[in-house]
Amino acid sequence: MELNGHPVSTGELAGLALYGYGHFTTMLVTDLRVRGLDLHMERLSRDCRTLFGTELDILRVRELARRSARAHPSPSVVRVTVFDPHMDLGRPSDRQLPHILVSTRPAPSGTAPPPVRLGTRPFTRDTPQVKGTGLFGAVRQRRAAQLDGHDDALFVGVDGRVSEGPTWNIGFLDGGGLVWPQAPCLPGVTTALVSRVAEDLGVPVSTRPISSAASTRTAGAFVTNAATGVRPVAAIDGVHLPQAALVRKFAAAYADLPGEPL
């Protein structure tokens, strides 16, 4: 783990640990290439303007991420976190200088993960359009869902509409195409890439409200994130969903997408 290209100290991480004010993106890096690299960089730029009111040096971000990826076996999962270690909790409105923290971990095994069982939970993340570092609420809901016998949580708003999960987006099949939920959620990089894949396969893509009840009457569903790609959904609230061949096609086509040089 490095901050601005140097080993990070516990003192430099104190603000991030205590206040949790920052944003990040997580990339799967294979042979120094990343699917949707441009989208990851756009996210970092957009979120930095939102949280800190300043432009992020994207060339520097790529340099630091590349340096970290080179130092670890491929493939690896590289996370870029942007925060200000000198932020004053009493004066967060003061001008801040974002720093770049890069951490790396081994990529998940090449074996496809099993279909996931989801349990709906009433929850909406704070500022859902930003990939913020404050994960308390999301992790709490994941834990609660697992204690109820599910693998993960599926968030539902106060209006009963499905939105997203703690660290992923969800897509549904309605028999005529791919449907993304219309609700406050993080615009996922993998979601955007799967939409491109679907269009290349001739599958219509749309976005519309999906109620929690309707989510169990779908022709199939899957979740997406950068580390695991496309993962089928086995059940929602104990109701088993069809294991659609189209989801497997999406997963294979996504895995075949070429990465961009980091």
C-alpha positions as CSV (number, residue, x, y, z in Angstrom):
1,M,0.0,0.0,0.0
2,E,1.5,3.3,-1.1
3,L,0.4,7.0,-0.7
4,N,1.6,9.2,-3.6
5,G,4.1,6.5,-4.5
6,H,5.7,6.0,-1.0
7,P,5.0,3.6,1.8
8,V,2.1,4.9,3.8
9,S,2.3,5.4,7.6
10,T,-0.5,4.8,10.1
11,G,-0.6,8.5,10.8
12,E,-1.3,9.3,7.2
13,L,-4.2,6.8,7.2
14,A,-5.7,8.1,10.4
15,G,-8.0,10.7,8.8
16,L,-9.3,8.1,6.3
17,A,-9.9,5.6,9.1
18,L,-11.6,8.0,11.5
19,Y,-13.7,10.1,9.1
20,G,-14.1,8.0,6.0
21,Y,-14.2,11.0,3.7
22,G,-12.9,10.0,0.3
23,H,-13.7,8.1,-2.9
24,F,-12.2,5.2,-4.8
25,T,-12.3,2.8,-7.7
26,T,-11.3,-0.8,-7.9
27,M,-9.8,-2.3,-11.1
28,L,-8.9,-5.9,-12.2
29,V,-5.5,-5.6,-13.7
30,T,-4.3,-8.4,-16.0
31,D,-0.9,-8.0,-17.7
32,L,-1.1,-4.2,-17.0
33,R,-4.4,-3.9,-18.8
34,V,-7.8,-2.9,-17.4
35,R,-11.3,-3.4,-18.9
36,G,-13.0,0.0,-19.0
37,L,-9.9,1.9,-17.9
38,D,-11.3,5.1,-19.3
39,L,-14.5,4.7,-17.3
40,H,-12.6,4.1,-14.1
41,M,-10.6,7.3,-14.7
42,E,-13.7,9.3,-15.5
43,R,-15.2,8.1,-12.2
44,L,-12.2,9.2,-10.2
45,S,-12.2,12.6,-11.9
46,R,-15.9,13.1,-11.4
47,D,-15.9,12.0,-7.8
48,C,-12.9,14.2,-7.0
49,R,-14.7,17.2,-8.3
50,T,-17.8,16.3,-6.3
51,L,-16.0,15.6,-2.9
52,F,-13.0,18.0,-3.1
53,G,-13.9,20.6,-5.8
54,T,-10.7,20.1,-7.7
55,E,-9.3,18.2,-10.6
56,L,-7.4,15.0,-10.1
57,D,-4.1,14.3,-11.9
58,I,-5.2,11.2,-13.9
59,L,-1.8,10.7,-15.5
60,R,-0.3,10.5,-12.0
61,V,-3.1,8.1,-10.9
62,R,-2.3,5.8,-13.8
63,E,1.5,5.9,-13.1
64,L,1.0,5.0,-9.4
65,A,-1.5,2.2,-10.2
66,R,0.8,0.8,-12.9
67,R,3.7,0.9,-10.4
68,S,1.7,-1.1,-7.9
69,A,0.4,-3.6,-10.4
70,R,3.9,-4.3,-11.6
71,A,5.0,-5.1,-8.1
72,H,2.4,-7.9,-7.7
73,P,1.6,-11.1,-9.6
74,S,-0.9,-10.8,-12.4
75,P,-3.9,-10.7,-12.3
76,S,-4.4,-8.4,-9.3
77,V,-7.1,-6.1,-8.0
78,V,-5.8,-2.5,-7.7
79,R,-7.8,0.0,-5.7
80,V,-7.1,3.7,-6.0
81,T,-8.4,5.7,-3.1
82,V,-8.5,9.5,-3.1
83,F,-8.6,11.4,0.2
84,D,-6.9,14.2,2.1
85,P,-4.9,13.0,5.2
86,H,-4.8,16.6,6.5
87,M,-8.6,17.2,6.4
88,D,-9.8,19.1,9.4
89,L,-13.0,17.5,10.8
90,G,-14.1,20.9,12.1
91,R,-13.5,22.7,8.8
92,P,-14.1,20.2,6.0
93,S,-15.1,23.2,3.8
94,D,-11.4,24.4,3.8
95,R,-9.6,23.8,0.5
96,Q,-8.2,20.3,0.5
97,L,-5.4,18.6,-1.4
98,P,-6.4,15.1,-2.4
99,H,-3.8,12.4,-2.1
100,I,-3.6,9.1,-4.0
101,L,-3.6,5.8,-2.0
102,V,-3.0,2.7,-4.1
103,S,-3.5,-0.8,-2.6
104,T,-3.3,-4.2,-4.3
105,R,-4.6,-7.6,-3.5
106,P,-4.6,-10.9,-5.3
107,A,-7.4,-11.3,-7.9
108,P,-10.2,-13.8,-7.2
109,S,-9.5,-17.3,-8.4
110,G,-10.2,-17.9,-12.1
111,T,-13.0,-20.3,-11.2
112,A,-16.4,-18.7,-11.8
113,P,-18.1,-18.0,-8.4
114,P,-21.4,-19.8,-7.8
115,P,-24.7,-18.0,-8.3
116,V,-25.5,-15.7,-5.4
117,R,-28.5,-15.7,-3.1
118,L,-29.8,-12.2,-2.3
119,G,-32.0,-10.9,0.5
120,T,-33.7,-7.5,0.1
121,R,-32.9,-4.9,2.6
122,P,-34.4,-1.3,2.9
123,F,-31.4,0.9,2.4
124,T,-30.0,3.7,0.2
125,R,-26.4,4.8,0.3
126,D,-25.5,8.3,1.1
127,T,-24.7,10.1,-2.2
128,P,-25.1,6.9,-4.2
129,Q,-23.7,8.3,-7.4
130,V,-20.2,8.6,-5.7
131,K,-18.1,5.5,-4.9
132,G,-17.4,6.8,-1.4
133,T,-15.1,5.2,1.1
134,G,-17.7,5.2,3.9
135,L,-19.0,1.6,3.7
136,F,-20.5,1.3,7.2
137,G,-24.1,1.2,6.1
138,A,-23.5,-1.1,3.1
139,V,-21.4,-3.6,5.1
140,R,-24.0,-3.6,7.9
141,Q,-26.7,-4.6,5.5
142,R,-24.6,-7.3,3.9
143,R,-23.9,-8.7,7.4
144,A,-27.6,-8.6,8.3
145,A,-28.5,-10.4,5.0
146,Q,-26.0,-13.1,5.7
147,L,-27.2,-13.6,9.2
148,D,-30.7,-14.1,7.7
149,G,-29.2,-17.0,5.5
150,H,-28.5,-15.1,2.3
151,D,-25.2,-14.5,0.6
152,D,-25.6,-10.8,0.2
153,A,-28.0,-7.9,0.4
154,L,-30.1,-6.3,-2.4
155,F,-31.0,-2.8,-1.6
156,V,-34.5,-1.5,-1.9
157,G,-35.6,2.1,-1.5
158,V,-38.4,3.5,0.6
159,D,-40.5,3.5,-2.6
160,G,-40.0,-0.3,-2.9
161,R,-37.7,-0.1,-5.9
162,V,-34.6,-2.2,-6.3
163,S,-31.4,-0.3,-6.6
164,E,-28.0,-2.1,-6.1
165,G,-26.0,-4.1,-3.7
166,P,-23.2,-3.2,-1.3
167,T,-20.4,-3.5,-3.9
168,W,-22.2,-4.3,-7.1
169,N,-24.9,-3.5,-9.6
170,I,-27.7,-5.8,-10.6
171,G,-29.3,-6.5,-14.0
172,F,-32.5,-8.4,-14.9
173,L,-33.8,-10.3,-17.9
174,D,-37.4,-9.7,-18.9
175,G,-37.7,-12.1,-21.8
176,G,-37.1,-9.3,-24.3
177,G,-33.8,-7.9,-23.2
178,L,-31.6,-6.6,-20.4
179,V,-33.1,-4.2,-17.8
180,W,-31.2,-2.1,-15.3
181,P,-33.1,-0.8,-12.2
182,Q,-34.1,2.9,-12.3
183,A,-33.2,4.0,-8.8
184,P,-30.5,5.9,-7.0
185,C,-27.3,3.8,-7.4
186,L,-23.7,3.9,-8.4
187,P,-23.2,3.9,-12.2
188,G,-20.9,0.9,-12.4
189,V,-18.1,0.5,-14.8
190,T,-18.8,-3.2,-15.3
191,T,-22.5,-2.3,-15.9
192,A,-21.6,0.0,-18.7
193,L,-19.3,-2.6,-20.3
194,V,-22.1,-5.3,-20.0
195,S,-24.5,-2.9,-21.7
196,R,-22.0,-2.6,-24.6
197,V,-21.7,-6.4,-24.7
198,A,-25.5,-6.9,-24.8
199,E,-25.9,-4.4,-27.6
200,D,-23.1,-6.2,-29.6
201,L,-25.1,-9.4,-29.0
202,G,-28.3,-7.8,-30.3
203,V,-30.0,-7.7,-26.9
204,P,-32.1,-4.6,-26.2
205,V,-31.0,-2.7,-23.1
206,S,-33.3,-0.5,-21.0
207,T,-33.6,1.1,-17.6
208,R,-36.8,1.2,-15.7
209,P,-38.2,1.0,-12.2
210,I,-38.2,-2.6,-10.8
211,S,-40.1,-3.3,-7.6
212,S,-38.8,-5.8,-5.1
213,A,-41.8,-8.1,-5.8
214,A,-41.2,-7.9,-9.6
215,S,-37.5,-8.8,-9.1
216,T,-38.5,-12.4,-8.2
217,R,-40.6,-12.8,-11.4
218,T,-37.8,-12.1,-13.8
219,A,-36.4,-14.4,-16.5
220,G,-33.0,-14.3,-14.8
221,A,-30.7,-11.8,-13.0
222,F,-27.0,-11.2,-12.4
223,V,-24.7,-8.9,-10.4
224,T,-21.7,-7.1,-11.8
225,N,-18.5,-5.7,-10.4
226,A,-14.9,-5.2,-11.7
227,A,-13.3,-8.0,-9.6
228,T,-15.8,-10.8,-10.4
229,G,-17.3,-9.7,-13.6
230,V,-20.8,-11.2,-14.2
231,R,-22.2,-13.5,-11.5
232,P,-25.7,-15.1,-11.8
233,V,-28.3,-14.6,-9.1
234,A,-29.7,-17.9,-7.7
235,A,-32.5,-16.5,-5.6
236,I,-34.0,-13.3,-4.2
237,D,-35.7,-13.6,-0.7
238,G,-35.7,-17.3,-1.1
239,V,-37.5,-17.3,-4.5
240,H,-35.3,-19.2,-7.0
241,L,-34.6,-17.5,-10.3
242,P,-34.1,-19.2,-13.7
243,Q,-30.5,-19.7,-14.6
244,A,-30.6,-18.1,-18.1
245,A,-28.2,-19.0,-20.8
246,L,-28.1,-15.3,-21.8
247,V,-26.4,-14.5,-18.5
248,R,-23.7,-17.0,-19.3
249,K,-23.3,-15.4,-22.7
250,F,-22.9,-12.0,-21.0
251,A,-20.3,-13.4,-18.7
252,A,-18.3,-15.0,-21.5
253,A,-18.5,-11.9,-23.7
254,Y,-17.5,-9.6,-20.9
255,A,-14.5,-11.8,-20.0
256,D,-13.4,-11.6,-23.7
257,L,-13.3,-7.8,-23.7
258,P,-9.8,-6.5,-24.3
259,G,-8.3,-4.4,-21.6
260,E,-6.8,-1.0,-22.1
261,P,-3.1,-0.4,-21.2
262,L,-2.7,1.0,-17.7
